[in-house]
Amino acid sequence: MRKILINILFTFSLLYSQTVLQVELKSIEFTGNHSISNSELSSVILSKESPGKFSQFLNSFSSFGNPPNYFDSLLIPLDLQAIQSLYITRGFFKVKVGYSYKFDEKGAYLKYVITESSPVKFRSFVLTGLENKIPGEFLDVINDYIQVDTGMVYSDARLEDRKNFTLSYLRDHGFMLATHDQPTLIIDTLINRADVLINFNPGKRYIISDILTMRTGVGMDYVEDQLLKDIVGIKPGMYYSHYDIQRGQVRLYRTELFNSAIINAIISDTIGNKVPLNISADIGMLHELSPEIIINNEDNTFNLGLGLSLVKKNFLGAARKLTISTSAAAQNISEFIKQPAFNDSTVFGYTDSRLSIEQPFLFGRPINTKIETYFTLQKRRNEYNSTLYGAKLSFDIELAQFTYLNALSTYFNVERSEYKYKRNYLIDLLSRFYQRIPGNQFSQKETDSLATNYVDEELGGQLLSRSTNTLLGIIMGANKTDDVFFPTSGYSLSLLIEESNSIPYLISSLFGGSFNRPLYFKLLGTGSFFLPFYSSKENSFGIKIKAGQIFNYRGDKADISLNQRFYAGGSNSVRGWSTRQLVPIEPLLSLENPTQEDLEAVLAKGAATGGFFLLEGSVESRNRLFGKFGSAIFIDYGNTWNSVKEFRLNQIAVAGGFGLRYYSDFAPIRLDFGIKLYDPSDKRNISSKKFLKELAQFHIGIGEAF
């Protein structure tokens, strides 16, 4: 009997101990952490808060969500060490960390108590071993970069940044085998100052002796060794540069000829201060046929379509790429399938065909050159049909290593555009024009009747507008963010400068011809700034501002083609509106006594939507939820006007919303839901509008909005 009681007590004690071990960790609290955020501290400790019930429920039957997390007292010493180590890397060498925990019927509650003390600041940062071993100008550049302000708080990140810069600079200027000793850190605890000493051994300065190649893959017989060398651009006699090797690999991948491409220095074959390079390239198929499915919401309508592209790589040699592509999307896809032709009156959407040739060099220089010709037909349900065709020559210029700009390209574009405006659209525009004539006594019903008669009798129910434009542009950009796909700090800037029609105007003037197209230039600048609102790399807070102006200096700016004007609204713009929905409301002219010719001009200019001044921006918070899933909360604003003089604050459209993100391996995939918070064209109270029909808008996109 006694033995049975002992077994029962042992069993109960075992069950009790298991119950204690299986208590959910409901919360982790940090106190006293003034310099490091809760989220960053949470990311370094092993103890984790248990997720919400919904996340646990999803995880119970799928791969989504997360399982519950349980309290484990054995993890506390490791957490204390992780917190202390994090503080030490930020200069808080005297930090103290304590803890406490408690239980109730819901679970366990863990608290970490932090006493930060004062941080240590830099007093000196000294490099040794470089004097008289590298050129003096190299040493000046390195010393200018590594110098520290005595008021700067010490951190391991700042030390690593200066150490890595020095090592990279040496390896980019011939010192292939440069090394350094373990940094020496001396802390003066009385005055909280740090002295850093790093000894470098630059070694020899190496010169490239030879370029070797090795080709593999199914296309190896169609690509010559000399082409590999030309693409890489490194020649014997040049100083070894790790940067040039990386840039050469990027050039190889940009041609899309190679499944893999690696450039290595053959250190075992060095002779004196000379080293050969080896280019290893696995060459893939030189022909590709790629189908695609098109899904978008152009014109505030769901569009579905198909596309097909044929790519011929190494076309006529020299790594040229020939691409032939075609695509078509329709709002009413079932009608398009029944009658696959855009001349059918029931089909609305667009079709696009393009042919392009791209090569990585121009006159032996690394200037990526592309010439493209295209034909685009668009049918809009309620406004107009358009036909665009033309050719474009563009140059993407590779920039030197230490330039502020990261991107520089220029282009020359010749385009012919034709717009056929629809009957109901013309009637609406002309009716509104009649209503604005000074002294008008007609009702809207009467102006609608007058407009209908004029459009049907004088214009035959439609109006055709044709124009040809030549565009010369340059795009400059600087990306100083910490990550391409998910930036959390830094900024990026871009500027577009475009001039139109000056070349044909000059040619026409030289030969005594007439030229009636408008001359103008366009400026469009965009800035995106990512602020340290969050200290964790899992979250990001960004601000975007975008502004543009079209300056017309000869002819009538109302004749500027629709596709050259500014539009707002869409997945990368003001997300409460659909694509190109935010445009100026008023036509450009107002005449008191219009003739028939004047009215035709007004109709053409009034029907041409799009603005000449653009202002828009966004504020967005991006937060990781779990795994590869994330969310976003945003506020967008913006609109377009006929001129900067017409700009009014109360005409800026404002949208707010939220989005979901899936961070795939190649790019973020996003779904955004925008809501019109302030609509300058409809100032009714939000509560009086229909949510789905008048307020909400959704967008699907690849990549972040900015």
Secondary structure, 3 states (H helix, E strand, C coil): CHHHHHHHHHHHHHHHHHHHHCCEEEEEEEECCCCCCHHHHHHHCCCCCCCCHHHHHHHHHCCCCCCCCECCHHHHHHHHHHHHHHHHHCCCCCCEEEEEEEECCCCEEEEEEEECCCCCEEEEEEEECCCCCCCHHHHHHHHHHHCCCCCCECCHHHHHHHHHHHHHHHHCCCCCCCEECCCEEEEECCCCEEEEEEEEECCCCCEEEEEEEEEECCCHHHCCHHHHHHHHCCCCCCECCHHHHHHHHHHHHHCCCEEEEEEEECHHHCECCEEEEEEEEEECCCEEEEEEEEEECHHHCCEEEEEEEEEEECCCCCCCEEEEEEEEEECCHHHHHHCCCCCCCCCCEEEEEEEEEEECCECCECEEEEEEEEEEEEECCCCEEEEEEEEEEEEEECCCCCCCCCEEEEEEEEEEEEEEECHHHHHHHHHHHHHHCCCCCCCHHHHHHHHHHHHHHHCCCCEEEEEEEEEEEEEEEEECCCCCCCCCCEEEEEEEEEEECHHHHHHHHHCCCCCCCCEEEEEEEEEEEEECCCCCCCEEEEEEEEEEEEEEEECCHHHCCHHHCECECCCCCCCCCCCCCECCCCCCCCCCCCCHHHHHHHHHHHHCCCECEEEEEEEEEEEEEECCEEEEEEEEEEEEECCHHHCCHHHCEEEEEEEEEEECCCCEEEEEEEEEEECCCCCCCHHHCCHHHHHEEEEEEECCCC
